[in-house]
Amino acid sequence: NSGAADYVITGCGTGEGAMLALNSFPGVVCGHVEDPVDAYTFAHVNDGNAVAMPFAKGFGWGAELNVRFIFEKAFTGRNGEGYPPERKEPQVRNAGILNQVKAAVVKENYLDTLRAIDPQLVKTAVSGPRFQQCFFENCQDKAIEDFVRQIVA
């Protein structure tokens, strides 16, 4: 929402909690991705901007291949093109409907959302040095940047 990132890759033990958390924010469409087919179809059908992965589930032998192929498929081709290609029109229409419903339910003022969350939780979320470097170098919303600077001060 600040414009600091185009795409978020996150996760947790199963990926479900991270997906639910991200989808509660305005402007975020997060998919649950466990394998390359999930990554490919989410990118091409739902055209989202975040994925949540299970970091503790099903990552035994060959896990590094699964992750490599997930990223390959998530970022192959043009998002929102539908899959299979002949289903593009209804899938694009349905993704648009989903985004309209979300916009009606989740209000788009992200700063109000941040202010409504426990400040200590927000501080924990934004205190990492790599997050701050990326955020402060790329943030395009001065009000959100000022809020984050105040929280981490």
C-alpha positions as CSV (number, residue, x, y, z in Angstrom):
1,N,0.0,0.0,0.0
2,S,3.0,2.3,0.4
3,G,4.3,1.5,-3.0
4,A,7.6,0.2,-1.5
5,A,7.0,-3.4,-2.9
6,D,5.2,-4.8,-5.9
7,Y,4.9,-8.3,-4.7
8,V,5.2,-10.0,-1.2
9,I,6.4,-13.6,-0.6
10,T,5.7,-14.7,3.0
11,G,4.6,-17.7,4.9
12,C,4.4,-19.5,8.2
13,G,4.3,-23.1,9.4
14,T,1.4,-24.0,7.1
15,G,1.1,-20.8,5.1
16,E,-2.6,-20.5,6.0
17,G,-2.2,-18.0,8.8
18,A,0.0,-15.7,6.7
19,M,-2.4,-15.9,3.8
20,L,-5.4,-15.0,6.0
21,A,-3.4,-12.1,7.7
22,L,-2.3,-10.6,4.4
23,N,-5.8,-10.9,2.8
24,S,-7.2,-8.8,5.6
25,F,-5.3,-5.7,4.3
26,P,-6.6,-3.4,1.7
27,G,-5.0,-3.7,-1.7
28,V,-3.5,-7.2,-1.0
29,V,-4.6,-10.4,-2.9
30,C,-2.6,-13.2,-1.3
31,G,-2.7,-16.8,-2.5
32,H,-1.7,-20.0,-0.7
33,V,1.1,-21.7,-2.7
34,E,2.4,-25.1,-1.9
35,D,3.6,-26.3,-5.3
36,P,4.4,-24.9,-8.8
37,V,0.9,-25.5,-10.1
38,D,-0.5,-23.3,-7.2
39,A,2.0,-20.6,-8.1
40,Y,1.3,-20.7,-11.8
41,T,-2.5,-20.8,-11.6
42,F,-2.6,-18.1,-8.8
43,A,-0.5,-15.8,-11.0
44,H,-2.4,-16.4,-14.2
45,V,-5.9,-16.7,-12.8
46,N,-6.0,-14.5,-9.7
47,D,-3.3,-12.0,-10.6
48,G,-2.5,-11.4,-7.0
49,N,0.3,-9.5,-5.4
50,A,1.3,-11.8,-2.6
51,V,1.8,-15.5,-1.9
52,A,2.0,-17.3,1.4
53,M,4.0,-20.5,1.6
54,P,4.1,-23.4,4.2
55,F,7.6,-23.1,5.6
56,A,7.3,-26.1,7.9
57,K,4.9,-28.4,6.0
58,G,6.0,-30.9,3.3
59,F,9.5,-29.6,2.9
60,G,11.5,-32.7,3.2
61,W,13.5,-34.3,0.4
62,G,13.5,-32.3,-2.8
63,A,12.2,-29.2,-1.1
64,E,14.7,-26.9,-2.8
65,L,13.4,-28.1,-6.2
66,N,9.8,-27.4,-5.2
67,V,10.7,-23.9,-4.1
68,R,12.7,-23.2,-7.2
69,F,9.9,-24.4,-9.4
70,I,7.3,-22.4,-7.4
71,F,9.2,-19.2,-8.0
72,E,9.8,-20.1,-11.7
73,K,6.1,-20.7,-12.3
74,A,4.9,-17.7,-10.1
75,F,6.9,-15.3,-12.3
76,T,6.6,-17.0,-15.7
77,G,4.6,-15.2,-18.4
78,R,2.1,-12.4,-17.9
79,N,-0.1,-12.5,-14.8
80,G,-3.9,-12.4,-15.2
81,E,-3.8,-14.2,-18.6
82,G,-6.0,-17.0,-17.4
83,Y,-5.4,-20.8,-17.4
84,P,-6.1,-22.6,-19.5
85,P,-5.9,-19.7,-22.0
86,E,-9.4,-20.3,-23.3
87,R,-10.7,-19.6,-19.8
88,K,-9.2,-16.1,-19.7
89,E,-12.3,-14.1,-20.1
90,P,-14.4,-15.6,-17.2
91,Q,-11.4,-15.8,-15.0
92,V,-10.4,-12.2,-15.4
93,R,-14.1,-11.2,-14.8
94,N,-14.3,-13.3,-11.7
95,A,-11.0,-12.0,-10.3
96,G,-12.4,-8.5,-10.9
97,I,-15.5,-9.3,-9.0
98,L,-13.5,-10.7,-6.1
99,N,-11.4,-7.5,-6.0
100,Q,-14.6,-5.4,-6.0
101,V,-16.0,-7.3,-3.1
102,K,-12.8,-7.0,-1.2
103,A,-12.7,-3.2,-1.8
104,A,-16.2,-2.9,-0.5
105,V,-15.5,-4.9,2.6
106,V,-11.9,-3.8,3.4
107,K,-11.7,-0.1,3.3
108,E,-8.8,1.3,1.3
109,N,-7.3,3.7,3.8
110,Y,-4.2,1.7,4.8
111,L,-3.0,4.3,7.3
112,D,-6.3,3.9,9.3
113,T,-5.7,0.1,9.2
114,L,-2.2,0.5,10.6
115,R,-3.4,2.9,13.3
116,A,-6.0,0.4,14.4
117,I,-3.5,-2.4,15.0
118,D,-1.6,-2.7,18.3
119,P,1.4,-0.3,17.9
120,Q,3.7,-2.9,19.5
121,L,2.7,-5.4,16.9
122,V,3.3,-2.9,14.1
123,K,6.7,-2.0,15.6
124,T,7.7,-5.6,15.7
125,A,6.6,-6.1,12.1
126,V,8.6,-3.1,10.7
127,S,11.7,-3.2,13.0
128,G,13.8,-5.5,10.8
129,P,16.7,-3.8,9.1
130,R,16.1,-5.4,5.7
131,F,12.4,-4.4,5.8
132,Q,13.4,-0.8,6.8
133,Q,16.0,-0.6,4.1
134,C,13.6,-1.7,1.4
135,F,10.7,0.3,2.8
136,F,12.4,3.6,3.3
137,E,14.2,3.5,0.0
138,N,11.0,2.7,-2.0
139,C,8.0,4.0,0.0
140,Q,5.9,6.2,-2.2
141,D,3.4,7.3,0.4
142,K,4.7,10.1,2.7
143,A,2.0,9.6,5.4
144,I,2.7,5.9,5.7
145,E,6.4,6.6,5.8
146,D,6.0,9.2,8.5
147,F,3.8,6.7,10.5
148,V,6.4,3.9,10.3
149,R,9.3,6.3,11.2
150,Q,7.3,7.4,14.3
151,I,6.6,3.7,15.3
152,V,10.2,2.7,15.0
153,A,11.6,5.8,16.8
